Amino acid sequence: MPSIEPILDFVFSDHALIEMARREISQDQVRNVLANPEQVERIQEGRAVYQAKYNTGEPPKIYLLRVFVDIERKPPHIVTVYRTSKIEKYWR
């Protein structure tokens, strides 16, 4: 399995910022996933999904935060972000 490269320098697309606000996902949450991904999946040429599990809510529940990144742009661009409770569907 190839090593996972963290992303520390990146920019948010306008679309990503809009969706993050709508979905109540903070920039800090995204930064944490990009700096400390649990998994990275190449989904097409030049694009990857960085993802990590986290607890949130009351009572706490485990979710998967998925960050879609155009990795070939300099710096990488965050395309969109979402959280899901369907961890088994996306966990490799």
The first five atom37 places (N, CA, C, CB, O) and aatype in JSON, in Angstrom:
{
  "aatype": [12, 14, 15, 9, 6, 14, 9, 10, 3, 13, 19, 13, 15, 3, 8, 0, 10, 9, 6, 12, 0, 1, 1, 6, 9, 15, 5, 3, 5, 19, 1, 2, 19, 10, 0, 2, 14, 6, 5, 19, 6, 1, 9, 5, 6, 7, 1, 0, 19, 18, 5, 0, 11, 18, 2, 16, 7, 6, 14, 14, 11, 9, 18, 10, 10, 1, 19, 13, 19, 3, 9, 6, 1, 11, 14, 14, 8, 9, 19, 16, 19, 18, 1, 16, 15, 11, 9, 6, 11, 18, 17, 1],
  "atom_mask": [
    [1, 1, 1, 1, 1],
    [1, 1, 1, 1, 1],
    [1, 1, 1, 1, 1],
    [1, 1, 1, 1, 1],
    [1, 1, 1, 1, 1],
    [1, 1, 1, 1, 1],
    [1, 1, 1, 1, 1],
    [1, 1, 1, 1, 1],
    [1, 1, 1, 1, 1],
    [1, 1, 1, 1, 1],
    [1, 1, 1, 1, 1],
    [1, 1, 1, 1, 1],
    [1, 1, 1, 1, 1],
    [1, 1, 1, 1, 1],
    [1, 1, 1, 1, 1],
    [1, 1, 1, 1, 1],
    [1, 1, 1, 1, 1],
    [1, 1, 1, 1, 1],
    [1, 1, 1, 1, 1],
    [1, 1, 1, 1, 1],
    [1, 1, 1, 1, 1],
    [1, 1, 1, 1, 1],
    [1, 1, 1, 1, 1],
    [1, 1, 1, 1, 1],
    [1, 1, 1, 1, 1],
    [1, 1, 1, 1, 1],
    [1, 1, 1, 1, 1],
    [1, 1, 1, 1, 1],
    [1, 1, 1, 1, 1],
    [1, 1, 1, 1, 1],
    [1, 1, 1, 1, 1],
    [1, 1, 1, 1, 1],
    [1, 1, 1, 1, 1],
    [1, 1, 1, 1, 1],
    [1, 1, 1, 1, 1],
    [1, 1, 1, 1, 1],
    [1, 1, 1, 1, 1],
    [1, 1, 1, 1, 1],
    [1, 1, 1, 1, 1],
    [1, 1, 1, 1, 1],
    [1, 1, 1, 1, 1],
    [1, 1, 1, 1, 1],
    [1, 1, 1, 1, 1],
    [1, 1, 1, 1, 1],
    [1, 1, 1, 1, 1],
    [1, 1, 1, 0, 1],
    [1, 1, 1, 1, 1],
    [1, 1, 1, 1, 1],
    [1, 1, 1, 1, 1],
    [1, 1, 1, 1, 1],
    [1, 1, 1, 1, 1],
    [1, 1, 1, 1, 1],
    [1, 1, 1, 1, 1],
    [1, 1, 1, 1, 1],
    [1, 1, 1, 1, 1],
    [1, 1, 1, 1, 1],
    [1, 1, 1, 0, 1],
    [1, 1, 1, 1, 1],
    [1, 1, 1, 1, 1],
    [1, 1, 1, 1, 1],
    [1, 1, 1, 1, 1],
    [1, 1, 1, 1, 1],
    [1, 1, 1, 1, 1],
    [1, 1, 1, 1, 1],
    [1, 1, 1, 1, 1],
    [1, 1, 1, 1, 1],
    [1, 1, 1, 1, 1],
    [1, 1, 1, 1, 1],
    [1, 1, 1, 1, 1],
    [1, 1, 1, 1, 1],
    [1, 1, 1, 1, 1],
    [1, 1, 1, 1, 1],
    [1, 1, 1, 1, 1],
    [1, 1, 1, 1, 1],
    [1, 1, 1, 1, 1],
    [1, 1, 1, 1, 1],
    [1, 1, 1, 1, 1],
    [1, 1, 1, 1, 1],
    [1, 1, 1, 1, 1],
    [1, 1, 1, 1, 1],
    [1, 1, 1, 1, 1],
    [1, 1, 1, 1, 1],
    [1, 1, 1, 1, 1],
    [1, 1, 1, 1, 1],
    [1, 1, 1, 1, 1],
    [1, 1, 1, 1, 1],
    [1, 1, 1, 1, 1],
    [1, 1, 1, 1, 1],
    [1, 1, 1, 1, 1],
    [1, 1, 1, 1, 1],
    [1, 1, 1, 1, 1],
    [1, 1, 1, 1, 1]
  ],
  "atom_positions": [
    [[0.85, -1.19, 0.0], [0.0, 0.0, 0.0], [0.89, 1.24, 0.0], [-0.97, 0.0, 1.23], [1.79, 1.34, 0.83]],
    [[0.65, 2.19, -0.92], [1.48, 3.4, -0.96], [1.27, 4.24, 0.28], [1.16, 4.22, -2.22], [0.23, 4.19, 0.93]],
    [[2.29, 5.03, 0.59], [2.18, 5.89, 1.76], [1.17, 7.01, 1.5], [3.55, 6.49, 2.14], [0.94, 7.41, 0.36]],
    [[0.58, 7.49, 2.56], [-0.41, 8.56, 2.47], [0.31, 9.88, 2.66], [-1.56, 8.38, 3.52], [0.93, 10.11, 3.7]],
    [[0.21, 10.75, 1.67], [0.85, 12.06, 1.74], [-0.15, 13.09, 2.26], [1.38, 12.48, 0.35], [-1.2, 13.31, 1.64]],
    [[0.15, 13.72, 3.38], [-0.73, 14.78, 3.87], [-0.68, 16.0, 2.95], [-0.35, 15.18, 5.31], [0.31, 16.22, 2.25]],
    [[-1.74, 16.78, 2.96], [-1.79, 18.04, 2.22], [-1.88, 19.16, 3.25], [-3.01, 18.07, 1.2], [-2.83, 19.22, 4.03]],
    [[-0.89, 20.03, 3.24], [-0.86, 21.13, 4.2], [-1.15, 22.48, 3.55], [0.47, 21.18, 4.89], [-1.6, 23.4, 4.22]],
    [[-0.88, 22.6, 2.25], [-1.1, 23.84, 1.52], [-2.13, 23.57, 0.44], [0.23, 24.39, 0.9], [-1.91, 22.73, -0.43]],
    [[-3.26, 24.26, 0.48], [-4.35, 24.02, -0.46], [-5.25, 25.23, -0.5], [-5.15, 22.75, -0.07], [-5.12, 26.14, 0.32]],
    [[-6.18, 25.26, -1.46], [-7.19, 26.31, -1.52], [-8.57, 25.65, -1.65], [-6.93, 27.27, -2.72], [-8.71, 24.57, -2.21]],
    [[-9.57, 26.34, -1.1], [-10.95, 25.87, -1.2], [-11.59, 26.45, -2.45], [-11.76, 26.27, 0.07], [-11.43, 27.64, -2.73]],
    [[-12.3, 25.64, -3.21], [-13.1, 26.17, -4.31], [-14.32, 26.87, -3.71], [-13.53, 25.03, -5.31], [-14.69, 26.61, -2.57]],
    [[-14.92, 27.76, -4.48], [-16.14, 28.43, -4.02], [-17.22, 27.39, -3.71], [-16.66, 29.44, -5.09], [-17.93, 27.49, -2.71]],
    [[-17.32, 26.38, -4.58], [-18.32, 25.33, -4.38], [-18.1, 24.61, -3.04], [-18.27, 24.31, -5.54], [-19.05, 24.38, -2.3]],
    [[-16.84, 24.28, -2.75], [-16.53, 23.59, -1.49], [-16.95, 24.44, -0.29], [-15.03, 23.25, -1.41], [-17.53, 23.93, 0.66]],
    [[-16.65, 25.73, -0.32], [-17.01, 26.62, 0.79], [-18.52, 26.71, 0.98], [-16.43, 28.02, 0.56], [-19.01, 26.72, 2.11]],
    [[-19.25, 26.78, -0.12], [-20.72, 26.84, -0.05], [-21.26, 25.55, 0.56], [-21.33, 27.06, -1.45], [-22.1, 25.58, 1.46]],
    [[-20.77, 24.41, 0.07], [-21.25, 23.12, 0.58], [-20.85, 22.9, 2.03], [-20.72, 21.99, -0.29], [-21.62, 22.34, 2.8]],
    [[-19.66, 23.33, 2.42], [-19.23, 23.2, 3.81], [-20.14, 24.01, 4.73], [-17.76, 23.66, 3.97], [-20.52, 23.53, 5.8]],
    [[-20.49, 25.22, 4.33], [-21.39, 26.05, 5.13], [-22.76, 25.38, 5.24], [-21.53, 27.46, 4.52], [-23.34, 25.32, 6.33]],
    [[-23.27, 24.89, 4.13], [-24.58, 24.24, 4.11], [-24.59, 22.99, 4.98], [-24.99, 23.89, 2.68], [-25.58, 22.69, 5.65]],
    [[-23.49, 22.25, 4.96], [-23.39, 20.98, 5.69], [-22.8, 21.14, 7.09], [-22.55, 20.01, 4.91], [-22.62, 20.16, 7.82]],
    [[-22.49, 22.38, 7.47], [-21.93, 22.69, 8.79], [-20.64, 21.9, 9.05], [-22.95, 22.38, 9.88], [-20.48, 21.27, 10.09]],
    [[-19.74, 21.97, 8.08], [-18.4, 21.36, 8.19], [-17.4, 22.51, 8.22], [-18.11, 20.36, 7.0], [-17.4, 23.36, 7.33]],
    [[-16.56, 22.53, 9.23], [-15.62, 23.65, 9.39], [-14.35, 23.46, 8.57], [-15.26, 23.82, 10.86], [-13.98, 22.34, 8.2]],
    [[-13.68, 24.58, 8.3], [-12.39, 24.52, 7.62], [-11.38, 23.76, 8.46], [-11.87, 25.93, 7.31], [-10.52, 23.07, 7.91]],
    [[-11.46, 23.87, 9.78], [-10.55, 23.13, 10.65], [-10.74, 21.62, 10.51], [-10.75, 23.54, 12.11], [-9.76, 20.87, 10.53]],
    [[-11.99, 21.17, 10.38], [-12.23, 19.74, 10.18], [-11.59, 19.27, 8.88], [-13.75, 19.45, 10.16], [-10.98, 18.19, 8.84]],
    [[-11.71, 20.06, 7.83], [-11.12, 19.7, 6.54], [-9.59, 19.7, 6.65], [-11.58, 20.68, 5.44], [-8.94, 18.77, 6.17]],
    [[-9.03, 20.72, 7.27], [-7.57, 20.77, 7.45], [-7.06, 19.54, 8.18], [-7.17, 22.05, 8.22], [-6.02, 18.98, 7.83]],
    [[-7.8, 19.11, 9.2], [-7.39, 17.94, 9.98], [-7.38, 16.67, 9.12], [-8.32, 17.76, 11.17], [-6.45, 15.87, 9.21]],
    [[-8.4, 16.49, 8.29], [-8.45, 15.32, 7.42], [-7.3, 15.35, 6.41], [-9.81, 15.24, 6.68], [-6.67, 14.33, 6.16]],
    [[-7.03, 16.52, 5.84], [-5.96, 16.61, 4.84], [-4.58, 16.43, 5.46], [-6.03, 17.96, 4.12], [-3.68, 15.88, 4.82]],
    [[-4.41, 16.88, 6.69], [-3.12, 16.74, 7.37], [-2.92, 15.34, 7.95], [-2.99, 17.77, 8.48], [-1.79, 14.87, 8.08]],
    [[-4.04, 14.68, 8.3], [-3.97, 13.37, 8.95], [-4.99, 12.4, 8.35], [-4.22, 13.51, 10.46], [-5.84, 11.89, 9.08]],
    [[-4.93, 12.14, 7.05], [-5.93, 11.26, 6.45], [-5.76, 9.82, 6.93], [-5.83, 11.31, 4.92], [-4.64, 9.35, 7.14]],
    [[-6.88, 9.14, 7.11], [-6.82, 7.72, 7.43], [-6.75, 6.9, 6.14], [-8.05, 7.29, 8.28], [-6.16, 5.82, 6.12]],
    [[-7.34, 7.43, 5.09], [-7.3, 6.78, 3.78], [-7.29, 7.84, 2.68], [-8.5, 5.82, 3.59], [-7.83, 8.93, 2.84]],
    [[-6.65, 7.48, 1.57], [-6.69, 8.31, 0.37], [-7.0, 7.38, -0.79], [-5.33, 9.09, 0.14], [-6.34, 6.36, -0.98]],
    [[-8.01, 7.75, -1.57], [-8.42, 6.93, -2.71], [-8.37, 7.78, -3.98], [-9.85, 6.35, -2.48], [-9.01, 8.83, -4.06]],
    [[-7.61, 7.31, -4.98], [-7.62, 7.97, -6.29], [-8.91, 7.57, -6.99], [-6.35, 7.58, -7.15], [-9.16, 6.38, -7.19]],
    [[-9.72, 8.54, -7.36], [-11.0, 8.21, -7.98], [-11.01, 8.46, -9.48], [-12.1, 9.01, -7.33], [-11.84, 7.91, -10.2]],
    [[-10.09, 9.3, -9.94], [-9.9, 9.53, -11.38], [-8.58, 10.25, -11.54], [-11.09, 10.37, -12.0], [-7.96, 10.64, -10.55]],
    [[-8.14, 10.42, -12.77], [-6.87, 11.09, -13.02], [-6.9, 12.49, -12.42], [-6.58, 11.16, -14.55], [-7.76, 13.31, -12.76]],
    [[-5.97, 12.76, -11.52], [-5.84, 14.09, -10.94], [-6.74, 14.39, -9.76], [0.0, 0.0, 0.0], [-6.68, 15.48, -9.2]],
    [[-7.56, 13.43, -9.36], [-8.48, 13.68, -8.24], [-8.4, 12.53, -7.24], [-9.93, 13.85, -8.75], [-8.34, 11.36, -7.6]],
    [[-8.42, 12.91, -5.95], [-8.38, 11.93, -4.87], [-9.36, 12.33, -3.78], [-6.95, 11.79, -4.3], [-9.7, 13.5, -3.62]],
    [[-9.79, 11.33, -3.03], [-10.63, 11.56, -1.86], [-9.81, 11.25, -0.63], [-11.94, 10.69, -1.91], [-9.33, 10.13, -0.44]],
    [[-9.64, 12.26, 0.22], [-9.0, 12.09, 1.52], [-10.14, 11.89, 2.52], [-8.08, 13.34, 1.91], [-11.12, 12.63, 2.5]],
    [[-10.0, 10.89, 3.39], [-11.09, 10.64, 4.32], [-10.58, 10.18, 5.67], [-12.04, 9.61, 3.75], [-9.51, 9.59, 5.8]],
    [[-11.4, 10.48, 6.69], [-11.09, 10.08, 8.06], [-12.4, 9.99, 8.84], [-10.09, 11.08, 8.74], [-13.36, 10.71, 8.55]],
    [[-12.42, 9.12, 9.84], [-13.57, 8.97, 10.72], [-13.46, 9.96, 11.88], [-13.67, 7.51, 11.26], [-12.36, 10.33, 12.3]],
    [[-14.62, 10.39, 12.38], [-14.64, 11.25, 13.56], [-15.98, 11.13, 14.27], [-14.36, 12.73, 13.17], [-16.98, 10.73, 13.67]],
    [[-15.99, 11.47, 15.56], [-17.2, 11.45, 16.38], [-17.8, 12.85, 16.45], [-16.9, 10.93, 17.81], [-17.08, 13.84, 16.56]],
    [[-19.12, 12.92, 16.37], [-19.81, 14.2, 16.55], [-21.25, 13.94, 16.94], [-19.72, 15.06, 15.26], [-21.76, 12.83, 16.78]],
    [[-21.9, 14.95, 17.44], [-23.31, 14.87, 17.77], [-23.56, 14.48, 19.21], [0.0, 0.0, 0.0], [-22.64, 14.21, 19.97]],
    [[-24.84, 14.46, 19.56], [-25.26, 14.08, 20.91], [-26.48, 13.19, 20.78], [-25.57, 15.34, 21.79], [-27.54, 13.7, 20.4]],
    [[-26.42, 11.91, 21.07], [-25.21, 11.21, 21.54], [-24.19, 11.1, 20.4], [-25.57, 9.8, 22.07], [-24.55, 11.15, 19.23]],
    [[-22.91, 10.94, 20.76], [-21.86, 10.87, 19.73], [-22.09, 9.73, 18.74], [-20.5, 10.71, 20.39], [-22.52, 8.64, 19.11]],
    [[-21.79, 10.01, 17.49], [-21.92, 9.02, 16.43], [-20.69, 9.14, 15.54], [-23.25, 9.22, 15.6], [-20.16, 10.23, 15.35]],
    [[-20.23, 8.02, 15.0], [-19.06, 8.05, 14.13], [-19.5, 8.34, 12.7], [-18.29, 6.7, 14.19], [-20.42, 7.71, 12.18]],
    [[-18.84, 9.31, 12.08], [-19.07, 9.68, 10.69], [-17.76, 9.59, 9.93], [-19.67, 11.1, 10.58], [-16.68, 9.53, 10.51]],
    [[-17.88, 9.57, 8.61], [-16.73, 9.62, 7.73], [-16.76, 10.97, 7.02], [-16.74, 8.43, 6.69], [-17.76, 11.32, 6.38]],
    [[-15.68, 11.73, 7.14], [-15.58, 13.01, 6.44], [-14.76, 12.76, 5.17], [-14.92, 14.11, 7.34], [-13.63, 12.29, 5.24]],
    [[-15.34, 13.08, 4.02], [-14.71, 12.85, 2.72], [-14.41, 14.18, 2.06], [-15.63, 11.97, 1.81], [-15.29, 15.03, 1.9]],
    [[-13.15, 14.37, 1.67], [-12.68, 15.62, 1.08], [-12.16, 15.3, -0.32], [-11.57, 16.3, 1.96], [-11.19, 14.56, -0.47]],
    [[-12.8, 15.85, -1.34], [-12.42, 15.62, -2.73], [-11.43, 16.7, -3.16], [-13.67, 15.61, -3.67], [-11.7, 17.89, -3.03]],
    [[-10.27, 16.26, -3.67], [-9.16, 17.17, -3.93], [-8.66, 17.0, -5.36], [-8.01, 16.93, -2.94], [-8.4, 15.88, -5.81]],
    [[-8.51, 18.13, -6.08], [-7.78, 18.13, -7.35], [-6.31, 18.2, -6.98], [-8.21, 19.34, -8.31], [-5.78, 19.27, -6.7]],
    [[-5.65, 17.04, -6.98], [-4.29, 16.94, -6.44], [-3.21, 17.4, -7.4], [-4.02, 15.53, -6.03], [-2.08, 17.64, -6.99]],
    [[-3.54, 17.53, -8.68], [-2.52, 17.95, -9.65], [-2.42, 19.46, -9.8], [-2.81, 17.34, -10.99], [-1.48, 19.96, -10.41]],
    [[-3.37, 20.19, -9.24], [-3.28, 21.66, -9.26], [-2.29, 22.1, -8.21], [-4.67, 22.32, -9.02], [-2.11, 21.43, -7.2]],
    [[-1.65, 23.23, -8.44], [-0.67, 23.76, -7.5], [-1.11, 25.13, -7.02], [0.73, 23.83, -8.14], [-1.11, 26.07, -7.81]],
    [[-1.49, 25.29, -5.76], [-1.65, 24.23, -4.76], [-2.91, 23.41, -5.04], [-1.7, 24.84, -3.35], [-3.76, 23.83, -5.82]],
    [[-3.04, 22.24, -4.41], [-4.24, 21.42, -4.6], [-5.51, 22.2, -4.26], [-4.16, 20.15, -3.74], [-5.51, 23.05, -3.37]],
    [[-6.6, 21.91, -4.99], [-7.89, 22.58, -4.79], [-8.88, 21.6, -4.17], [-8.44, 23.14, -6.13], [-9.01, 20.46, -4.61]],
    [[-9.57, 22.07, -3.14], [-10.64, 21.29, -2.52], [-11.88, 21.49, -3.37], [-10.89, 21.71, -1.01], [-12.36, 22.62, -3.53]],
    [[-12.4, 20.41, -3.93], [-13.54, 20.47, -4.84], [-14.86, 20.47, -4.06], [-13.51, 19.29, -5.82], [-15.71, 21.34, -4.28]],
    [[-15.02, 19.51, -3.16], [-16.21, 19.45, -2.31], [-15.9, 18.6, -1.09], [-17.42, 18.86, -3.09], [-14.88, 17.91, -1.03]],
    [[-16.79, 18.68, -0.12], [-16.61, 18.0, 1.16], [-17.98, 17.54, 1.64], [-15.91, 18.93, 2.22], [-18.96, 18.27, 1.52]],
    [[-18.04, 16.33, 2.19], [-19.28, 15.91, 2.86], [-18.99, 14.88, 3.93], [-20.27, 15.36, 1.85], [-17.93, 14.27, 3.95]],
    [[-19.96, 14.7, 4.83], [-19.85, 13.67, 5.85], [-20.94, 12.63, 5.58], [-19.98, 14.26, 7.29], [-22.0, 12.95, 5.04]],
    [[-20.65, 11.39, 5.96], [-21.61, 10.32, 5.79], [-21.53, 9.35, 6.96], [-21.37, 9.58, 4.46], [-20.48, 9.17, 7.56]],
    [[-22.67, 8.74, 7.26], [-22.68, 7.69, 8.27], [-22.49, 6.32, 7.62], [-24.01, 7.72, 9.06], [-22.35, 5.31, 8.32]],
    [[-22.48, 6.28, 6.3], [-22.32, 5.01, 5.55], [-20.85, 4.68, 5.37], [-23.03, 5.1, 4.18], [-20.35, 4.6, 4.24]],
    [[-20.16, 4.49, 6.48], [-18.72, 4.27, 6.46], [-18.35, 3.03, 5.66], [-18.18, 4.15, 7.88], [-17.4, 3.06, 4.88]],
    [[-19.1, 1.93, 5.85], [-18.77, 0.68, 5.16], [-18.78, 0.83, 3.64], [-19.75, -0.41, 5.57], [-18.04, 0.14, 2.94]],
    [[-19.61, 1.71, 3.13], [-19.72, 1.9, 1.68], [-18.44, 2.47, 1.08], [-20.89, 2.82, 1.36], [-18.1, 2.15, -0.05]],
    [[-17.73, 3.31, 1.83], [-16.58, 4.03, 1.29], [-15.25, 3.6, 1.88], [-16.76, 5.48, 1.52], [-14.2, 3.94, 1.33]],
    [[-15.26, 2.87, 2.98], [-14.01, 2.48, 3.65], [-13.38, 1.33, 2.89], [-14.25, 2.09, 5.13], [-14.03, 0.31, 2.64]],
    [[-12.12, 1.47, 2.51], [-11.41, 0.44, 1.73], [-10.38, -0.25, 2.57], [-10.75, 1.05, 0.49], [-9.69, -1.14, 2.08]]
  ]
}
